[in-house]
Amino acid sequence: MDIFDLEKEQRIHITCAKAVEDYLAQEVDELGYDVLKKSAAGVETEGTFSDCMLLNLYLHTAHRVLLTIAEFRATDPDELYQGVARIPWETLIDAHGYVSVVATANTTAVKNTRFAGLKAKDAIVDRILKERGARPNSGPDKTQTVVALHWQDDLVRISLDTSGVPLSNRGYRTMPHKAPMRETLAAAALLAAGYTGEGAVVNPMCGSGTLALEAALIASHTAPGLLRDNFGFMHVLGYDPAEWTEMRNDALSRRKAPEWQIIATDRDPKAIEAAQNNAKNAALSSVVDFAVCDFRATEIPQEQGKGIVILNPEYGERLGEEKALEEVYRAIGDFFKSECKGYTGAIFTGNRNLAKCIGLKTRRKIPLFNGPIECRLLLFDLYAGSRREDKK
């Protein structure tokens, strides 16, 4: 019987939101891994199963960490089944456990992706039944063992999804409040704005506090994976709980109190209540200062001299909202100009027309995606005498 070697270095594909791959690659490099390839919404490196555990623990911008366990050619569903059935699943998945197969396919070999996933699932459970005399349950639940199938033309890649539930689900956001920014997108926006944990972060219009809390994770050197108690790798045969405990303890020892203020405000008391509850869940209550106030009344720490003021205002997705928001964006520009001198101003928006109402010269316009919506992170150098853009 073949045994898949979890200690052997394999190709690791790490997924992220579209346009975030540069910031993910930066994180992977800083953790000491070679970035072998960057592609749209992903980064590739190499490592072992243990490396996947560590990547799940420390990465701020990643969605999933996929450990490649096989690649083969398949031109039809039968060849897909045979290729998947050759993998020694009985050494990876408990016969009395649970497996979910997530499939993506861009091939003429099948008419729909769901069929490819079902074919792969059948091969997995049939193999385990043959070798162990019992078969795991299967379905859409991603909280246990997750297998990823990617079928491009005639090339099939089979991976263990060592994350399971996407890493954007940190676990702290039990009170999201309205339409929140995904945690990994908030982390990417901060990194794109140049935030490294140094300098104050001020987040007016904070909503449920995601930007402020992601800044607090970075500033306090808190590994995001510390907030979760379940990952896909924990359900793979060969997983060593003692090794994970050692990784967690090492990550906990790296935490420190930030030297700079992190401030989050919102005029809606319910938003601040949600943000404070989320901060408590993340054990970051002592790191972020919350206040109920209009964004124009937000305290900007002047004595610290540098930092980021970052906002994620509404951007009028429904008809008739855009006109009403023009004055809000103009007021943000005035607030930046009068109250935030010495800081970097950052606005994340999906509405380029409203962005023009800010009236300040942008240093950079960085494309990022909030789900399917193409957005921009606008960066402003806020120095004395910031001037309005020439309206030619």
C-alpha positions in Angstrom: 0.0 0.0 0.0 1.3 3.4 -1.0 1.7 6.0 1.8 1.6 9.7 1.1 4.6 11.4 2.8 3.4 14.5 4.6 7.1 15.3 5.5 8.1 15.6 1.8 8.2 19.0 0.2 5.3 19.5 -2.2 4.0 22.5 -4.2 1.8 24.7 -2.0 -0.8 27.0 -3.7 -2.1 29.8 -1.5 -5.2 31.6 -2.7 -6.3 35.2 -2.0 -8.7 37.8 -3.3 -8.1 39.1 -6.8 -5.3 41.8 -6.9 -4.0 40.8 -3.4 -1.3 38.5 -4.7 1.5 41.0 -4.4 0.8 41.5 -0.7 0.4 37.8 -0.1 3.7 37.2 -1.8 5.3 39.8 0.5 3.9 37.9 3.5 5.1 34.5 2.2 8.6 36.0 1.5 8.8 37.5 5.0 8.0 34.1 6.5 11.1 32.7 4.8 9.4 30.9 1.9 10.4 31.2 -1.7 7.7 32.7 -4.0 7.9 30.4 -7.0 5.0 31.9 -8.9 2.4 34.7 -8.6 -0.8 34.4 -10.5 -4.2 36.1 -10.4 -5.5 35.5 -6.9 -2.7 33.2 -5.8 0.9 32.5 -4.9 2.9 29.3 -5.1 5.7 28.1 -2.9 7.0 24.7 -1.6 6.9 23.0 1.7 5.7 20.2 3.9 2.4 19.6 5.7 4.0 21.3 8.7 4.8 24.4 6.6 1.1 24.5 5.6 0.2 24.6 9.3 2.6 27.5 9.9 1.3 29.4 6.8 -2.3 29.0 8.1 -1.2 30.4 11.4 0.6 33.5 10.2 -0.8 34.8 6.9 -3.0 37.8 7.0 -4.2 38.1 3.4 -4.5 34.4 2.4 -7.8 32.6 1.9 -6.7 29.0 1.5 -3.5 27.0 1.8 -3.5 24.1 -0.6 -1.0 21.3 -0.4 -0.6 19.5 -3.8 -0.7 15.7 -3.4 -1.0 14.6 -7.0 -1.0 15.9 -10.6 -2.1 13.8 -13.6 -3.6 14.0 -17.0 -7.3 13.3 -17.6 -9.4 13.7 -20.7 -12.7 12.4 -19.5 -14.5 11.6 -16.2 -13.3 8.0 -16.1 -9.7 9.0 -16.3 -10.3 11.6 -13.5 -11.8 8.8 -11.4 -8.9 6.5 -12.0 -6.3 9.2 -11.3 -8.0 10.2 -8.0 -8.4 6.5 -7.0 -4.7 5.9 -7.3 -4.0 8.3 -4.4 -3.6 6.5 -1.0 -6.5 8.3 0.6 -6.8 5.7 3.4 -3.5 7.2 4.8 -4.9 10.7 4.8 -8.6 10.5 5.6 -10.2 8.6 8.5 -12.6 5.9 7.2 -15.1 7.0 9.9 -14.5 10.8 9.3 -15.9 13.3 6.8 -14.6 14.7 3.5 -15.7 17.6 1.3 -14.5 18.0 -2.2 -14.3 21.5 -3.7 -13.9 21.5 -7.5 -12.9 24.1 -10.1 -12.8 23.1 -13.7 -12.0 24.7 -17.0 -12.1 21.8 -19.4 -14.2 20.4 -22.2 -14.0 17.0 -20.5 -17.1 17.7 -18.3 -20.1 20.0 -18.7 -20.2 21.2 -15.1 -17.8 21.5 -12.2 -20.2 19.8 -9.8 -20.1 16.6 -11.7 -16.2 16.6 -11.6 -16.4 17.1 -7.8 -18.8 14.2 -7.4 -16.6 11.9 -9.6 -13.6 12.8 -7.5 -15.5 12.2 -4.2 -16.7 8.8 -5.4 -13.1 7.8 -6.2 -11.9 8.9 -2.7 -14.6 7.1 -0.7 -14.5 4.0 -2.9 -10.7 3.7 -2.4 -11.0 4.1 1.4 -13.9 1.6 1.5 -11.7 -0.9 -0.5 -8.7 -0.5 1.8 -10.4 0.0 5.2 -13.8 -1.7 4.9 -15.6 1.5 5.8 -16.1 4.9 4.1 -16.2 8.5 5.4 -19.3 10.6 5.1 -19.2 13.4 2.5 -21.0 16.6 1.8 -20.5 20.4 1.6 -19.3 21.0 5.2 -15.8 22.5 5.2 -15.1 22.1 8.9 -13.4 18.8 8.5 -11.2 17.2 5.8 -11.4 19.2 2.5 -10.0 18.1 -0.8 -9.5 20.6 -3.7 -9.7 19.5 -7.3 -8.5 21.9 -10.1 -9.0 20.6 -13.6 -7.5 22.8 -16.4 -7.8 21.5 -19.9 -6.4 17.9 -19.4 -4.3 18.6 -16.3 -5.7 17.7 -12.9 -4.3 18.9 -9.6 -5.5 17.4 -6.4 -4.7 19.2 -3.1 -5.5 19.0 0.6 -7.2 22.2 1.6 -5.3 22.6 4.9 -7.4 25.7 5.8 -10.9 24.2 5.5 -13.1 27.1 6.2 -11.4 30.1 4.4 -8.8 32.0 6.5 -10.9 35.2 6.0 -13.1 33.7 8.7 -11.0 34.7 11.6 -13.6 33.9 14.1 -13.8 37.2 15.9 -16.6 38.8 13.9 -19.8 37.5 15.5 -21.5 40.9 15.1 -20.7 42.0 11.6 -23.1 45.0 11.4 -24.4 45.8 7.9 -22.1 44.8 4.9 -18.6 44.4 6.4 -15.2 44.3 4.7 -13.8 40.8 4.6 -10.9 40.5 7.1 -8.3 39.5 4.6 -9.3 42.4 2.3 -8.9 44.8 5.3 -5.4 43.4 6.0 -4.5 43.8 2.3 -5.7 47.4 2.3 -3.6 48.2 5.3 -0.5 46.5 3.8 -1.2 48.4 0.5 -1.3 51.6 2.4 2.2 50.9 3.7 1.2 49.9 7.2 3.7 47.7 9.0 2.6 48.1 12.6 4.4 51.4 13.1 2.5 54.6 13.4 -1.0 55.4 14.6 -4.1 54.0 12.7 -7.3 56.0 12.8 -10.4 54.4 11.4 -13.4 56.7 11.2 -16.7 55.2 9.9 -15.3 51.9 11.4 -18.5 49.9 11.1 -17.9 46.6 12.8 -14.3 47.5 13.3 -12.6 45.1 10.8 -9.9 47.6 9.6 -9.1 48.6 13.1 -8.9 45.1 14.3 -6.7 43.9 11.4 -4.4 46.8 12.2 -4.4 45.7 15.8 -3.4 42.2 14.8 -0.5 43.6 12.7 0.6 46.1 15.4 0.5 43.6 18.2 2.3 40.9 16.2 -0.7 38.6 16.7 -0.8 35.7 14.2 -4.4 35.6 12.8 -4.5 31.8 13.1 -4.4 32.1 16.9 -8.0 33.3 16.8 -9.3 30.0 15.3 -9.6 26.6 16.9 -10.3 24.6 13.7 -8.5 24.1 10.4 -8.7 21.5 7.7 -5.2 20.1 8.5 -6.5 19.0 12.0 -8.6 16.4 10.3 -5.9 14.8 8.2 -4.3 11.5 9.4 -0.8 12.3 10.4 -1.6 15.6 12.0 0.3 16.1 15.2 -1.5 18.2 17.8 1.6 18.6 19.9 3.4 20.2 16.9 0.5 22.6 16.5 0.5 23.5 20.2 4.2 24.3 19.9 3.6 26.5 16.9 0.8 28.3 18.7 2.9 28.8 21.8 5.7 30.3 19.8 3.3 32.6 18.1 1.8 33.7 21.4 5.3 34.5 22.7 5.8 37.0 19.8 2.8 39.1 20.8 3.5 42.5 22.2 1.6 45.7 23.1 1.5 48.2 20.3 3.5 51.4 20.8 1.0 53.4 18.7 -2.6 54.3 19.1 -5.4 52.5 17.1 -8.6 54.5 17.1 -12.0 53.5 15.6 -15.1 55.7 15.6 -18.6 55.5 14.1 -21.6 57.7 14.6 -23.8 54.6 15.0 -23.8 53.3 18.6 -24.8 49.8 17.3 -21.7 49.7 15.1 -19.4 50.6 18.0 -21.2 47.9 20.1 -20.5 45.3 17.4 -16.9 46.5 17.0 -16.2 46.3 20.7 -17.7 42.8 20.9 -15.5 41.7 17.9 -12.5 43.2 19.7 -13.3 41.3 22.8 -13.6 38.0 20.8 -10.1 38.8 19.3 -8.6 39.6 22.7 -7.8 43.1 21.3 -10.1 45.2 23.5 -7.1 46.9 25.2 -5.4 47.6 21.8 -8.2 49.7 20.1 -9.8 52.8 21.4 -13.5 53.1 20.3 -15.7 56.1 20.3 -19.2 57.1 19.1 -18.9 60.2 17.0 -19.2 61.7 13.5 -16.1 61.0 11.5 -15.3 64.8 11.6 -15.1 64.7 15.3 -12.6 61.8 15.4 -9.5 62.5 17.5 -6.3 62.5 15.4 -3.2 62.0 17.6 -1.0 64.9 16.7 1.8 64.2 19.2 2.7 60.9 17.5 3.3 62.7 14.2 2.7 59.9 11.7 0.3 57.2 10.8 -2.7 56.3 8.6 -6.3 57.7 8.6 -8.3 55.1 6.7 -12.0 55.0 5.8 -14.2 52.6 4.0 -17.3 54.9 3.3 -20.4 53.7 1.5 -20.2 53.9 -2.2 -23.8 54.0 -3.4 -24.5 50.6 -4.8 -28.2 51.3 -5.2 -29.9 53.8 -7.5 -30.2 57.3 -6.0 -27.6 56.8 -3.3 -24.6 58.3 -5.2 -25.9 61.9 -5.2 -26.5 61.8 -1.5 -23.0 60.6 -0.8 -21.2 63.3 -2.8 -21.3 65.7 0.2 -20.0 62.9 2.5 -16.9 62.5 0.2 -16.4 66.2 0.0 -16.5 66.3 3.8 -13.9 63.5 4.0 -11.6 65.6 1.8 -12.1 68.6 4.0 -11.5 66.5 7.2 -8.3 65.1 5.7 -7.0 68.6 4.8 -7.9 70.3 8.1 -7.4 67.6 10.7 -5.0 65.0 9.4 -1.9 66.8 8.5 1.3 64.7 8.6 -0.7 61.4 8.1 -1.3 59.2 5.1 -5.0 59.4 4.1 -6.5 56.2 2.7 -10.0 55.7 1.3 -11.3 52.4 0.1 -14.2 52.9 -2.4 -15.9 51.2 -5.2 -17.2 54.4 -6.8 -14.8 56.4 -8.9 -17.3 59.3 -9.4 -17.6 59.8 -5.7 -13.8 59.6 -5.3 -13.5 62.7 -7.4 -15.5 64.6 -4.8 -12.7 64.2 -2.3 -10.9 67.0 -4.0 -7.3 66.1 -3.0 -4.5 65.0 -5.2 -3.9 61.2 -4.9 -0.5 59.7 -4.4 -1.6 56.3 -5.6 -4.8 54.5 -6.7 -4.5 50.8 -5.9 -7.0 48.4 -7.4 -8.5 45.9 -5.0 -11.7 43.8 -5.2 -14.5 43.7 -2.7 -16.1 40.5 -3.9 -16.9 41.1 -7.6 -16.8 44.9 -7.2 -13.6 46.5 -8.6 -12.6 49.1 -6.0 -9.7 51.5 -5.4 -7.6 52.2 -2.4 -6.8 55.9 -2.7 -3.8 57.2 -0.9 -3.1 60.8 -0.1 -0.1 62.6 1.4 -1.7 65.0 3.9 0.7 67.8 4.4 0.1 71.5 5.1 -1.3 73.1 2.0 -2.8 70.0 0.3 -4.5 71.3 -2.7 -7.5 70.4 -4.7 -7.0 68.5 -7.9 -7.0 70.6 -11.1 -10.5 70.1 -12.5 -9.5 70.3 -16.1 
